[in-house]
Structure formats: structure tokens, C-alpha cells
Amino acid sequence: MKQIFQKIASFLMALLVLISTFSFTVDKHYCGNLLVDQAVFAKAASCGMDMHSTSEKSMMDEENCCSNQNISIEGQDQLKLSFTSLDFNQQVFLSAFTSSYINLFERLPQQILPFRNYTPPLIVKDILVLNDTFLI
């Protein structure tokens, strides 16, 4: 069970590093207020309204309703790869936290009960009744 948990945790940590260093661009093409196309990693397709010749372009500049929007999401470029790149206070905190967290899950030594597999003896006579000892 412990090995399975370690494999899952290592996979999730590797996925977290991959996602945090991943960068991408979202390209959107609007015609007026209407979103015509949206693309990730590629250029968004236009609606065809912005394809005019140069002579028509000067006349149509006022009527051009198309716009493109680029959203770039940059990933993290620098990673701390070693434990020695942390300063002293961070190392002390990390080691104290790790040791205290690991100690929460230590098991107590298993107690050996020699009489666990044996049944108790049968009571032959009730000693309290024989000695007439009653609590009042």
C-alpha cells in the first residue's frame, strides 16, 4: 500500500512540475462582439471579412469590425533542482516539518499477548456467594 501511495504521489508531483512549466498561447478572432474562432497553439481562423484589397481597404477601414486577441500564458522557466539552493531557514523548516510529519505515522511496537489464543478457565463455584460477601 505504501509503494502504491508513493507512486501516485510521485506521478502527481511530476504532473505538477509539467503543468507549472508549460506555456501556451490562446488566439481568438472576433467579428464585432461575436467570437468566431478560438485556437490554442495555432492562429485562429478568420471570418473572411478582413480579406480586402488595398484600394478597398482604405475605404473599409472605418467599417472593419474584425479583431484578434492573443492571450499568452507563460510557464515558469526556473526550477530549484537541489536542496542546497534553499537558504538555512528554509532548510531547517523543511527538515523539521518532514521529521515531525513522518513521526505521526510511526506504528507502536506490536504487543505480544501469550494468552490470546487460550480461553479463560470456567468458574466452578461463585466465591462471593460461598464467603457471603455482598455489597450493600
N, CA, C and O of each residue as an XYZ file, in Angstrom:
544
protein
N       0.825     -1.185      0.000
C       0.000      0.000      0.000
C       0.870      1.250      0.000
O       0.547      2.244     -0.651
N       1.981      1.189      0.740
C       2.869      2.342      0.832
C       3.532      2.617     -0.511
O       3.710      3.777     -0.885
N       3.897      1.570     -1.238
C       4.538      1.745     -2.540
C       3.560      2.340     -3.557
O       3.950      3.162     -4.386
N       2.314      1.931     -3.494
C       1.311      2.477     -4.396
C       1.113      3.961     -4.121
O       1.028      4.760     -5.053
N       1.040      4.335     -2.841
C       0.894      5.739     -2.470
C       2.093      6.551     -2.944
O       1.926      7.673     -3.422
N       3.303      5.999     -2.818
C       4.493      6.707     -3.267
C       4.491      6.894     -4.786
O       4.895      7.947     -5.279
N       4.045      5.894     -5.517
C       3.989      6.009     -6.973
C       2.969      7.060     -7.399
O       3.227      7.850     -8.308
N       1.819      7.068     -6.745
C       0.799      8.062     -7.067
C       1.298      9.461     -6.731
O       1.105     10.389     -7.516
N       1.933      9.624     -5.580
C       2.446     10.934     -5.176
C       3.541     11.411     -6.121
O       3.572     12.589     -6.479
N       4.432     10.527     -6.530
C       5.495     10.933     -7.456
C       4.929     11.294     -8.821
O       5.420     12.227     -9.457
N       3.909     10.579     -9.287
C       3.277     10.915    -10.554
C       2.596     12.275    -10.480
O       2.709     13.073    -11.411
N       1.890     12.550     -9.384
C       1.221     13.837     -9.231
C       2.223     14.984     -9.130
O       1.969     16.067     -9.657
N       3.342     14.769     -8.470
C       4.370     15.809     -8.379
C       5.003     16.073     -9.742
O       5.264     17.226    -10.084
N       5.254     15.023    -10.522
C       5.801     15.210    -11.870
C       4.803     15.949    -12.755
O       5.198     16.795    -13.557
N       3.517     15.638    -12.619
C       2.479     16.332    -13.370
C       2.395     17.799    -12.963
O       2.178     18.664    -13.811
N       2.562     18.085    -11.687
C       2.558     19.462    -11.199
C       3.729     20.256    -11.768
O       3.560     21.417    -12.141
N       4.907     19.654    -11.839
C       6.073     20.321    -12.431
C       5.834     20.564    -13.914
O       6.165     21.633    -14.427
N       5.267     19.590    -14.603
C       4.989     19.750    -16.028
C       4.001     20.883    -16.272
O       4.218     21.708    -17.159
N       2.936     20.935    -15.510
C       1.919     21.970    -15.696
C       2.467     23.348    -15.342
O       2.144     24.326    -16.015
N       3.291     23.443    -14.300
C       3.806     24.752    -13.898
C       4.840     25.300    -14.876
O       5.032     26.514    -14.927
N       5.504     24.462    -15.646
C       6.497     24.936    -16.612
C       5.934     25.018    -18.025
O       6.662     25.376    -18.952
N       4.698     24.706    -18.206
C       4.060     24.662    -19.512
C       3.586     26.062    -19.891
O       2.944     26.732    -19.082
N       3.893     26.516    -21.111
C       3.406     27.807    -21.586
C       2.676     27.603    -22.906
O       3.045     26.738    -23.700
N       1.635     28.406    -23.137
C       0.862     28.283    -24.358
C       0.202     29.614    -24.695
O       0.177     30.537    -23.881
N      -0.334     29.692    -25.915
C      -0.985     30.899    -26.407
C      -2.382     30.553    -26.887
O      -2.582     29.558    -27.585
N      -3.345     31.378    -26.512
C      -4.721     31.231    -26.970
C      -4.996     32.395    -27.910
O      -4.842     33.555    -27.527
N      -5.402     32.093    -29.135
C      -5.681     33.109    -30.147
C      -7.180     33.126    -30.398
O      -7.783     32.082    -30.650
N      -7.785     34.311    -30.330
C      -9.230     34.453    -30.539
C      -9.472     35.447    -31.664
O      -8.781     36.460    -31.767
N     -10.463     35.152    -32.514
C     -10.850     36.055    -33.593
C     -12.297     36.479    -33.353
O     -13.196     35.644    -33.257
N     -12.503     37.793    -33.259
C     -13.832     38.360    -33.034
C     -14.279     39.088    -34.292
O     -13.487     39.772    -34.940
N     -15.519     38.941    -34.622
C     -16.153     39.723    -35.674
C     -17.245     40.532    -34.988
O     -18.339     40.031    -34.730
N     -16.929     41.794    -34.698
C     -17.823     42.607    -33.879
C     -17.668     42.162    -32.431
O     -16.558     42.143    -31.898
N     -18.760     41.809    -31.808
C     -18.723     41.277    -30.443
C     -18.871     39.764    -30.405
O     -18.941     39.168    -29.330
N     -18.919     39.152    -31.566
C     -19.145     37.708    -31.666
C     -17.821     36.970    -31.828
O     -17.025     37.302    -32.707
N     -17.588     35.980    -30.992
C     -16.390     35.152    -31.093
C     -16.566     34.161    -32.236
O     -17.443     33.298    -32.199
N     -15.710     34.298    -33.260
C     -15.833     33.444    -34.434
C     -15.006     32.174    -34.269
O     -15.494     31.080    -34.553
N     -13.756     32.303    -33.813
C     -12.887     31.138    -33.692
C     -11.930     31.339    -32.535
O     -11.533     32.460    -32.215
N     -11.575     30.242    -31.925
C     -10.633     30.237    -30.808
C      -9.690     29.061    -31.024
O     -10.134     27.953    -31.326
N      -8.380     29.301    -30.868
C      -7.406     28.241    -31.123
C      -6.305     28.300    -30.084
O      -5.883     29.377    -29.662
N      -5.849     27.130    -29.682
C      -4.718     27.007    -28.766
C      -3.556     26.466    -29.585
O      -3.736     25.517    -30.348
N      -2.364     27.048    -29.445
C      -1.142     26.661    -30.162
C      -1.187     26.976    -31.656
O      -0.246     26.615    -32.363
N      -2.216     27.623    -32.170
C      -2.307     27.921    -33.592
C      -2.983     29.275    -33.775
O      -3.470     29.871    -32.815
N      -3.007     29.755    -35.020
C      -3.668     31.012    -35.320
C      -5.143     30.732    -35.567
O      -5.492     29.771    -36.253
N      -6.001     31.566    -35.012
C      -7.444     31.381    -35.170
C      -7.854     31.718    -36.599
O      -7.312     32.641    -37.207
N      -8.794     30.978    -37.120
C      -9.289     31.218    -38.480
C     -10.137     32.481    -38.487
O     -10.895     32.750    -37.555
N      -9.990     33.249    -39.561
C     -10.751     34.495    -39.639
C     -12.102     34.234    -40.285
O     -12.344     33.164    -40.842
N     -12.965     35.214    -40.203
C     -14.306     35.077    -40.755
C     -14.368     35.468    -42.223
O     -15.403     35.277    -42.861
N     -13.275     36.015    -42.780
C     -13.238     36.391    -44.183
C     -13.550     37.850    -44.414
O     -13.461     38.318    -45.549
N     -13.905     38.571    -43.397
C     -14.242     39.982    -43.546
C     -12.998     40.854    -43.683
O     -13.088     41.949    -44.238
N     -11.852     40.411    -43.203
C     -10.654     41.233    -43.233
C      -9.841     41.020    -44.507
O      -8.753     41.587    -44.612
N     -10.305     40.237    -45.481
C      -9.620     39.995    -46.742
C     -10.099     40.997    -47.793
O     -11.027     40.718    -48.552
N      -9.465     42.146    -47.825
C      -9.824     43.165    -48.794
C      -8.567     43.588    -49.542
O      -7.456     43.437    -49.033
N      -8.739     44.099    -50.712
C      -7.595     44.615    -51.460
C      -7.174     45.954    -50.870
O      -7.886     46.521    -50.041
N      -6.030     46.458    -51.290
C      -5.505     47.700    -50.722
C      -6.371     48.904    -51.057
O      -6.501     49.821    -50.245
N      -6.972     48.911    -52.259
C      -7.829     50.055    -52.617
C      -9.114     50.041    -51.809
O      -9.614     51.085    -51.389
N      -9.638     48.842    -51.599
C     -10.856     48.746    -50.811
C     -10.565     48.916    -49.331
O     -11.446     49.311    -48.568
N      -9.348     48.624    -48.918
C      -9.001     48.676    -47.502
C      -9.073     50.099    -46.968
O      -9.510     50.306    -45.836
N      -8.660     51.070    -47.748
C      -8.721     52.447    -47.283
C     -10.158     52.905    -47.092
O     -10.453     53.704    -46.203
N     -11.044     52.394    -47.928
C     -12.449     52.763    -47.801
C     -13.126     51.977    -46.684
O     -14.087     52.458    -46.085
N     -12.630     50.763    -46.396
C     -13.296     49.895    -45.441
C     -12.699     49.982    -44.038
O     -13.152     49.277    -43.136
N     -11.684     50.839    -43.836
C     -11.053     50.923    -42.520
C     -12.062     51.310    -41.447
O     -11.999     50.826    -40.317
N     -12.959     52.155    -41.801
C     -13.944     52.597    -40.818
C     -14.952     51.494    -40.526
O     -15.524     51.456    -39.437
N     -15.178     50.597    -41.481
C     -16.185     49.566    -41.318
C     -15.604     48.237    -40.842
O     -16.352     47.275    -40.661
N     -14.303     48.161    -40.638
C     -13.679     46.904    -40.226
C     -14.121     46.568    -38.808
O     -13.852     47.311    -37.864
N     -14.781     45.471    -38.683
C     -15.301     45.085    -37.372
C     -14.534     43.917    -36.768
O     -14.828     43.513    -35.643
N     -13.566     43.369    -37.478
C     -12.840     42.190    -37.007
C     -11.687     42.585    -36.099
O     -11.053     43.623    -36.289
N     -11.431     41.750    -35.120
C     -10.288     41.974    -34.230
C      -9.759     40.635    -33.760
O     -10.500     39.659    -33.643
N      -8.470     40.607    -33.494
C      -7.812     39.408    -32.968
C      -7.339     39.685    -31.558
O      -6.915     40.796    -31.241
N      -7.415     38.677    -30.717
C      -6.948     38.805    -29.342
C      -6.032     37.618    -29.051
O      -6.410     36.464    -29.252
N      -4.822     37.918    -28.576
C      -3.860     36.874    -28.226
C      -3.653     36.885    -26.720
O      -3.374     37.928    -26.129
N      -3.789     35.749    -26.121
C      -3.535     35.603    -24.688
C      -2.384     34.626    -24.537
O      -2.505     33.456    -24.899
N      -1.266     35.103    -24.002
C      -0.087     34.251    -23.797
C       0.040     33.935    -22.314
O       0.058     34.838    -21.478
N       0.125     32.676    -22.000
C       0.318     32.230    -20.625
C       1.712     31.634    -20.545
O       1.990     30.580    -21.117
N       2.571     32.321    -19.832
C       3.968     31.902    -19.725
C       4.138     30.981    -18.525
O       3.605     31.241    -17.446
N       4.878     29.914    -18.724
C       5.176     28.986    -17.650
C       6.412     29.414    -16.889
O       7.088     30.373    -17.263
N       6.692     28.717    -15.853
C       7.852     29.002    -15.024
C       9.107     28.508    -15.746
O       9.141     27.382    -16.242
N      10.145     29.363    -15.801
C      11.358     28.984    -16.506
C      12.437     28.440    -15.590
O      13.286     27.663    -16.028
N      12.419     28.833    -14.337
C      13.492     28.429    -13.428
C      12.924     27.516    -12.345
O      11.896     27.817    -11.738
N      13.596     26.419    -12.118
C      13.210     25.470    -11.083
C      14.369     25.298    -10.126
O      15.528     25.309    -10.540
N      14.064     25.139     -8.847
C      15.108     24.826     -7.876
C      15.308     23.316     -7.905
O      14.422     22.549     -7.527
N      16.471     22.912     -8.353
C      16.708     21.495     -8.553
C      17.419     20.825     -7.391
O      17.455     19.597     -7.324
N      17.985     21.598     -6.473
C      18.733     20.972     -5.394
C      18.292     21.535     -4.051
O      17.767     22.645     -3.960
N      18.516     20.754     -3.033
C      18.155     21.146     -1.674
C      19.108     22.210     -1.150
O      18.741     22.961     -0.246
N      20.314     22.296     -1.687
C      21.304     23.254     -1.201
C      21.030     24.671     -1.686
O      21.626     25.614     -1.165
N      20.152     24.850     -2.661
C      19.851     26.198     -3.130
C      18.892     26.924     -2.187
O      18.664     28.123     -2.351
N      18.332     26.228     -1.213
C      17.495     26.865     -0.208
C      18.379     27.530      0.830
O      19.492     27.074      1.091
N      17.879     28.617      1.426
C      18.676     29.232      2.485
C      18.519     28.414      3.779
O      17.734     27.466      3.826
N      19.256     28.780      4.804
C      19.331     27.965      6.019
C      17.980     27.858      6.721
O      17.612     26.776      7.179
N      17.231     28.965      6.814
C      15.938     28.929      7.497
C      14.949     28.012      6.776
O      14.171     27.310      7.423
N      14.973     28.012      5.465
C      14.094     27.128      4.717
C      14.489     25.664      4.902
O      13.618     24.800      4.995
N      15.777     25.378      4.955
C      16.227     24.007      5.184
C      15.813     23.515      6.561
O      15.383     22.371      6.706
N      15.940     24.377      7.588
C      15.559     23.989      8.949
C      14.062     23.722      9.007
O      13.630     22.724      9.585
N      13.264     24.612      8.409
C      11.819     24.412      8.420
C      11.433     23.133      7.703
O      10.618     22.359      8.205
N      12.014     22.904      6.529
C      11.673     21.721      5.749
C      12.060     20.432      6.462
O      11.287     19.474      6.459
N      13.232     20.391      7.066
C      13.644     19.180      7.773
C      12.810     18.954      9.035
O      12.469     17.813      9.345
N      12.474     20.025      9.771
C      11.641     19.872     10.972
C      10.233     19.428     10.602
O       9.668     18.554     11.259
N       9.668     20.013      9.568
C       8.324     19.632      9.139
C       8.290     18.180      8.679
O       7.366     17.442      9.020
N       9.287     17.769      7.912
C       9.334     16.398      7.410
C       9.469     15.390      8.542
O       8.768     14.378      8.569
N      10.372     15.669      9.474
C      10.559     14.703     10.569
C       9.341     14.643     11.476
O       8.986     13.562     11.946
N       8.685     15.781     11.740
C       7.500     15.737     12.591
C       6.335     15.065     11.880
O       5.539     14.378     12.520
N       6.220     15.246     10.579
C       5.129     14.625      9.833
C       5.326     13.123      9.716
O       4.359     12.368      9.813
N       6.551     12.678      9.512
C       6.819     11.246      9.404
C       6.586     10.559     10.751
O       6.112      9.424     10.797
N       6.919     11.244     11.840
C       6.740     10.641     13.166
C       5.270     10.480     13.537
O       4.957      9.722     14.456
N       4.366     11.162     12.859
C       2.946     10.978     13.142
C       2.471      9.588     12.754
O       1.529      9.062     13.347
N       3.119      8.991     11.764
C       2.648      7.727     11.225
C       3.487      6.523     11.643
O       3.361      5.451     11.051
N       4.331      6.680     12.643
C       5.089      5.533     13.117
C       4.167      4.639     13.933
O       3.342      5.116     14.713
N       4.318      3.365     13.742
C       3.482      2.419     14.475
C       4.137      2.064     15.811
O       5.361      2.069     15.943
N       3.316      1.767     16.767
C       3.823      1.292     18.041
C       4.264     -0.152     17.882
O       3.739     -0.870     17.031
N       5.223     -0.586     18.691
C       5.631     -1.991     18.573
C       4.460     -2.912     18.933
O       3.677     -2.626     19.839
N       4.367     -4.001     18.214
C       3.267     -4.921     18.421
C       3.442     -5.641     19.761
O       4.490     -6.226     20.037
N       2.403     -5.585     20.577
C       2.469     -6.233     21.876
C       2.135     -7.713     21.720
O       1.181     -8.089     21.039
N       2.942     -8.528     22.364
C       2.739     -9.973     22.301
C       1.897    -10.385     23.508
O       2.297    -10.180     24.654
N       0.745    -10.960     23.241
C      -0.139    -11.445     24.291
C      -0.083    -12.970     24.282
O      -0.620    -13.609     23.377
N       0.576    -13.561     25.305
C       0.732    -15.019     25.279
C      -0.576    -15.772     25.488
O      -0.670    -16.938     25.104
N      -1.588    -15.144     26.082
C      -2.839    -15.841     26.379
C      -3.935    -15.520     25.364
O      -5.103    -15.817     25.614
N      -3.592    -14.931     24.245
C      -4.588    -14.529     23.268
C      -5.352    -15.739     22.697
O      -6.557    -15.638     22.465
N      -4.702    -16.836     22.474
C      -5.332    -17.988     21.841
C      -5.968    -18.960     22.828
O      -6.478    -20.004     22.421
N      -5.947    -18.636     24.113
C      -6.488    -19.542     25.118
C      -7.771    -18.969     25.700
O      -7.913    -17.754     25.834
N      -8.699    -19.847     26.044
C      -9.944    -19.407     26.676
C      -9.740    -19.338     28.181
O      -8.936    -20.095     28.724
N     -10.443    -18.455     28.861
C     -10.291    -18.376     30.316
C     -10.881    -19.621     30.985
O     -11.745    -20.286     30.413
N     -10.417    -19.930     32.186
C     -10.948    -21.121     32.868
C     -12.401    -20.911     33.291
O     -12.831    -19.788     33.554
N     -13.140    -22.005     33.351
C     -14.532    -21.933     33.771
C     -14.600    -21.749     35.284
O     -13.811    -22.328     36.031
N     -15.556    -20.932     35.720
C     -15.728    -20.725     37.159
C     -16.561    -21.890     37.701
O     -17.710    -22.096     37.311
N     -15.950    -22.630     38.599
C     -16.624    -23.792     39.148
C     -17.613    -23.378     40.223
O     -18.742    -23.866     40.255
N     -17.199    -22.493     41.091
C     -18.060    -22.037     42.180
C     -17.977    -20.526     42.261
O     -16.943    -19.939     41.942
N     -19.059    -19.893     42.686
C     -19.072    -18.458     42.882
C     -18.504    -18.169     44.269
O     -19.142    -18.465     45.280
N     -17.304    -17.592     44.314
C     -16.586    -17.400     45.579
C     -17.284    -16.373     46.449
O     -17.275    -16.510     47.672
N     -17.889    -15.347     45.862
C     -18.579    -14.328     46.653
C     -19.780    -14.914     47.401
O     -20.041    -14.531     48.542
N     -20.494    -15.816     46.786
C     -21.641    -16.439     47.451
C     -21.153    -17.404     48.530
O     -21.771    -17.496     49.590
N     -20.067    -18.119     48.286
C     -19.556    -19.058     49.270
C     -19.073    -18.342     50.535
O     -19.247    -18.856     51.640
N     -18.477    -17.178     50.384
C     -17.968    -16.438     51.542
C     -18.975    -15.453     52.092
O     -18.673    -14.745     53.052
N     -20.148    -15.387     51.523
C     -21.195    -14.452     51.930
C     -20.705    -13.008     51.961
O     -20.920    -12.284     52.933
N     -20.054    -12.613     50.900
C     -19.541    -11.244     50.793
C     -20.417    -10.510     49.785
O     -20.367    -10.790     48.587
N     -21.219     -9.570     50.278
C     -22.138     -8.821     49.425
C     -21.950     -7.331     49.686
O     -21.690     -6.913     50.815
N     -22.082     -6.551     48.645
C     -22.034     -5.098     48.804
C     -23.452     -4.604     49.029
O     -24.379     -4.966     48.304
N     -23.597     -3.784     50.029
C     -24.936     -3.243     50.320
C     -24.952     -1.761     50.070
O     -25.984     -1.115     50.255
